[in-house]
Amino acid sequence: MDFIKELVSIEICDIGAGNSEVTPFLDNIITNCETHIAGFEPNEVEFNKLIKNKKKKYFNYAIGDGTKKKFIFVKHLE
């Protein structure tokens, strides 16, 4: 990652930002590079967990085409 640190700031848009998946590759970039994150998480419970991290900016919205749709939340069973 050292070669990236000096070149550019990395802008990340995280759609469906909830913590349902482990993302070590993303954590590595965030830790080791100049990074800014904007995340979108429509599920209020997950959103409230995410906003505790002050280094990232999250929005409690879904991303779509502007028309009204039915949002189906599926809980992953572990």
Order of alpha helices (4+ residues) and beta strands (2+ residues): alpha-beta-alpha-beta-alpha-beta
